[in-house]
Every structure is written in structure tokens, then in C-alpha cells.
Amino acid sequence: MVDINSSGFELPPQPCKENGDPRRVGFELEFSGIDLIQTVDTVERVLNAHISHKTEAEVELTSTEFGKFNIEIDWAYLKSKAAKESGPNEDRTWVDLLSRVAPLLVPIEVVCPPIAVTRLNELLPMVDALREAGAVGTEESFISAYGVHVNVELPDLTAKTLGTYIRAYALLQWWIVDTHKIDIARRISPYIDLYSKAYLRQVLSHPNADMDQIFDDYLEHNPSRNRGLDLLPLLATIDEKRVRSVVDDPRIKARPAFHYRLPDCRIEHSDWSLLVPYNSWLVVEKLANMPEAITELSAEFLSIERQRPLLDISRTEWVETIDQWLKDHALV
């Protein structure tokens, strides 16, 4: 078992994997305000990293402490074009033009490697430095709806664990959006759709679902990566062929982690840091480790549903219910 040291990040109830290693978390930050070169220079300096690969649209930095950080203009066409025209004799005109236009339309993205949950505080100086360099987030772009993605390793990949986390998030998703005031541009965008009420009913009604049922239910109701909590990378780790038979999207990359896409990026605010999106997920972690509470809350949710067969459950009422429950149990 690892020695868990304290940091600015509160550890989840299960901080380690089955083998005793600390669980890891990876962050993806989207922002504008500074260009690719400025971003690379900032991250390179703060993390004492070096450039290991470079195109006009994408740079890979390697840190001896943490591994590889990808910094890119989040535009697939430009990245593809830049990769094809990376030779010394190629015509750079089109790529240069796209590079200048891109910051007006798409964000810069910093993709961090998975880092032990005990060391996440070591990323905080990077965020501060990006802010000082001029990075701005969600509120600055109605079009792009910048966010922070949090990739959280699971304690294990059993159906019991996965199902428990799914039900915990299902109970909390509306509360997270409303309490954390997710930006309206991101709410109406297609990138972070919430789980449907039909899916909530399904997962909350089947607390002992095996892995086959977890796959069937998720792929039936969520055949897209554009969810507040995207499970496709995780499910692809378990059975990639089964996932791709339903969702043939090359952007899905198998990894044994939740892809939590819901949080805003408010990097321009001095009181914002990676602690904010992390702490919103931490509530899911805490509830996921209270199986009796999940059973009780699921029963309450479904009871309200049954009492209102025509009107359906009120989101506002449920948010108020879960908010009071979380406060009563000191989870927030």
C-alpha cells in the first residue's frame, strides 16, 4: 500500500487501485487568449519539460516527473494538415493561415498525462502561469464552450464498482450542473449532454447489473462520446470491439478511466484552479463509497417517478432533495 500524503487535493475514499498503487487522474484544459507557442513556452518552463515532437498545430512536451503533455490547437483538420506538411520543403502557407485563424474559432488544449492523485497539487503552478500569460476560459467563448475534462482511474474494473459509480453519478448529475452553475453555452452545446431520464431509470432500477447489462444499457442510451460523463473510453478498455460496433468514432481512445467532461474552464479567474473540477467529481467518489445511501436515494428517485407517471420527476425538486441530503451527510 502506498503512503498517501496530504496535498491541496482531498483524496477519494478509495485512493488506491487493487495493486496498492495510487489511482491516477488526467486533466484536459481548453482555453483561448494565448497561442500555441505561448502555451508551450509556459508549460515547458513551469514543468521543466522539453519538446519531444512538434508540428504547427500540436506539440508534445516530456516531463521527467510526469511523462508526456500534449498541447494542441483543438482542430482535427489543422492537426492533420500540419502533420502532412511537416517536411522542410513543404508549402506552409495554408497551414500558417489556418494557425492564425484557429485561435478565433477553437481552443488551445493542454492534455496532461495521468498523474497520481497524491501529486495533483504539483499541476497548480502550471494553471497559475497560464492565467498570468493571458489564458481565458469558458466565459470568453459562446461558440466553443471551453471546458475541463477529468480522466479518473477506477479502483478496479469490476461490474460492481463500475455500476456503483454510474448510479452515484446518475443521482448527482443534475445537482452538479445546477450547483456548479455550468455555463449556459456549454449546457446547450452538444458536447456534454446529460444522461436521459430513461437511462437514469434503467440504471437505478438494476443495482446488480452485470457487465453485459452495463454495456447494453449504456450503448443503447448513450451511443456518443458527448456526455457529461463519457464511459466509452472505459468500456473500450474492457471490450473495444463491442464499443466500436455501436460507436465507430476514431476519437474514442481506450483507457481505464472515467471521462468526466462536465466542468467549465474558468482559468481567467484567480480563485479558480483544477481543484474546482476535481472537487465536483469528488462528491461522486464519496457517494460511490456509500452503497446503502445509493440504494436509499435510488429508491426515493424511483418512488417519485412512480407517483408521477404522467408528469415525470421534477429536476428542480430532485436537485433540492439531493442538495439537502448531501449537506445533512457532510458531503459538501
Secondary structure, 3 states (H helix, E strand, C coil): CCCCCCCCCCCCCCCECCCCCECEEEEEEEEECCCHHHHHHHHHHHCCCEEEEECCCEEEEEECCCEEEEEEECCHHHHHHHHHCCCCCCCCHHHHHHHHHHHHHCCEEEECCCEEHHHHHHHHHHHHHHHHHCCECHHHCCCCCCEEEEEEECCCCCHHHHHHHHHHHHHHHHHHHHHCCCCHHHHHCCCCECCCHHHHHHHHHCCCCCHHHHHHHHHHHCCCCCECEECHHHHHHHHHHHHHCCCCCCCCCCCCEEEECCCECCCCCCCCCCHHHHHHHHHHHHHHCCHHHHHHHHHHHHHHHHHCCCCCCCHHHHHHHHHHHHHHCCCC
